[in-house]
């Protein structure tokens, strides 16, 4: 299986890059497409459909391609994977849990040993439901992915294939692990700080009170945020996202939950993942600037399981981008240097993956990496 | 890159390659500068956030510390209270133990008193019983003395035909004296036995005789205390009764106790009837105090029944009558241990003691002893 990356500021760039990439007779069947909400997704999908190429697409909060970090662009990884080795699942519903369960069913019907890479749209969905829906059906099903972004406008994110798109649904790339090896790891680097606090009122991913104090007030107090911007949720996300709550889950995993939006009406905060009432949480602060070396070292371990992947996909939290700013590009450089293979990624609003010494979970503030390799 | 800087480099009197290199270097430096600026700003922001979180945490910890300190104080206070309470309880406990000891002693004394009381009842009966044989002994001694005088006269006057008659009469008298002497002896022995209640050994005993003996003792005992007492005694002993291996003085004591109680109940009733008569409310048939004592050979069990027509026991009190220290007698007259001890004695013999009461008609106590 060969992978070729193309990128562009607009659809025209993509069209010309595509021609160049296929000059040598390269015949892709799948286009992993990550693009800004500003880009014309319909035209993009139509372009690939005409060429009988399936699209696994998601909007972003920034794009990653090889060693570059882009914004408001389009990045595409073209793969000449046999159509028999994969299947795309696309479905739209408000009920994420049912949707995820259905996705797992389809995966099991398609292949005896499937693996799922999933992207989800919807800004206020509780992505925990994706994990729960899949695991309730089969807890051993390999699952990776992330939540689509919308350039931090906090209006709507989308996932799309060559036919359709949705702002409340799932798109899954189901792979047959009899033919395609898949491996992955998620890493964060955030450190908790301060005393434990209790979530005194919450519903799914909406937190109303922390230690009986309105959630927004707690954040504003701690991070000295002017009250005048209460109603500008995108600013809240941009400023608070790098200060997630660290939560110890019932399954033993420790996960981070990044605040995404504030509700001025009831002074609640919407997080990029569920925080059950009664949870014990601590604030977290971004890691030091040596994080990128740590990230590389963590992923380096994966070389033992897969030394020569055909393609590398990255789901990286937008909050990491905010916390690391211009150094983020260094991280991409260092990750790519591990395998020196085509790398594509996006900045997400949440990641699905497996951290060291834990089971698959929904994360924030992580970089979740997926490796693909066709069996020889 | 800065426009001005760009123009400045363009205007420099150097080769184009130099300019390119310069611009490249400036670009690199600019990028580095951006990174340093970013790091600086983020460090500032993080510092503020960390300071706030830590300050809030310190406040929280101080608050928790205060709460813990308060709890500690409260706990210490509670601990002191608990300690005081414990001391109090220990003191009370000591007092209670002493009271218990006193109570046990009193109980012992009461049991002794009850024994003495029943002995008193017995003594009176026994005295009466001994009086009879003594009368016989005295009378026959006198008669014998007279007969001896007569004998001497007959010998001296040569009336030998009467001598044999006299000797025979004297011999008969002596036999009677010996008989009554023996009777007195056995009564005294019985009394001595009674005073050793609880230490007696089992003996094969004729229940009918035992019952009858104690009925008499009880009757005379009661009469000695109350001369006016009179009652119709009815006995009905089952002749086919087998002998039983029992401690006779113990069972005797139970019988004595039950019969004495029956007499007491009859006396009480008599007094009430008299009061009614004086008030002109007497019933048509006059009240005749009656105590019936009977024995019966039941299936595997011997029954001794004491039935009276005295003041019956109210049904509500039935549960309590076998409890120690329960008595209906005026204070000082009963120990309240009679029925309780009786119950224990019968139980120790593997039997049972039951009571049937009919309000206004009287009551019946039945001792049931295993016949095998």
Contacts between the chains, C-beta under 8 A, distances in Angstrom:
chain1	res1	chain2	res2	distance
A	193	B	50	6.3
A	193	B	53	5.4
A	193	B	54	7.1
A	193	B	57	7.8
A	194	B	53	4.3
A	194	B	54	6.3
A	194	B	56	6.7
A	194	B	57	3.8
A	194	B	60	7.9
A	195	B	56	8.0
A	195	B	57	4.4
A	195	B	60	4.8
A	195	B	61	6.2
A	195	B	64	7.9
A	221	B	52	7.3
A	221	B	56	7.4
A	222	B	49	6.6
A	222	B	52	4.7
A	222	B	53	5.6
A	222	B	56	6.2
A	223	B	48	7.5
A	223	B	49	5.2
A	223	B	52	6.7
A	224	B	48	5.9
A	224	B	49	7.9
A	224	B	52	6.6
A	243	B	49	6.1
A	283	B	53	5.1
A	285	B	46	5.8
A	285	B	49	6.3
A	285	B	50	5.7
A	285	B	53	7.5
A	286	B	42	7.3
A	286	B	46	6.4
A	289	B	39	6.0
A	323	B	42	7.0
A	325	B	35	7.6
A	325	B	38	4.1
A	325	B	42	6.9
A	326	B	31	7.3
A	326	B	34	5.4
A	326	B	35	4.8
A	326	B	38	5.4
A	327	B	35	6.2
A	327	B	38	7.5
A	327	B	39	7.8
